[in-house]
Amino acid sequence: MQVIQFKVNDNYIQLILSMLQSLKNGIIEDLSIIKNGSKQIVNSDSSKDIDIFSKTAGIILSHNIDPIEWQNSIRSEWDR
């Protein structure tokens, strides 16, 4: 096993993490971020990923968006 270490500008960290996490399972065993001396573990194993729906549930609840009205507006865009 080899360890690859590099520094990334904060503006590009999400892009780099997305690319690394999209690699086939088994290529990367440990993915972690070390920032200001503290280590943050990022899992590359999809079986350990948090369910995206439970993670984002209620995120726009405070905006009082009517889902039926929103869906109709999206559909009407394609009818133009």
TAURZI-V692814 format. One record per pair of residues at least 4 apart in sequence whose C-alpha atoms are under 7 Angstrom apart, sorted by the first residue. I is the first residue (numbers start at 1). J is the second residue. If there is no record, write none. Layout:
i:I j:J
i:I j:J
//
This chain:
i:8 j:12
i:8 j:13
i:9 j:13
i:12 j:16
i:13 j:17
i:14 j:18
i:15 j:19
i:16 j:20
i:17 j:21
i:18 j:22
i:19 j:23
i:21 j:44
i:23 j:27
i:25 j:45
i:28 j:44
i:30 j:43
i:30 j:44
i:31 j:41
i:31 j:42
i:31 j:43
i:31 j:44
i:32 j:39
i:32 j:40
i:32 j:41
i:32 j:42
i:33 j:39
i:33 j:40
i:33 j:41
i:34 j:38
i:34 j:39
i:34 j:40
i:35 j:39
i:43 j:48
i:45 j:49
i:51 j:55
i:52 j:56
i:53 j:57
i:66 j:70
i:67 j:71
i:68 j:72
i:69 j:73
i:70 j:74
i:71 j:75
i:72 j:76
i:73 j:77
i:75 j:79
i:76 j:80
//
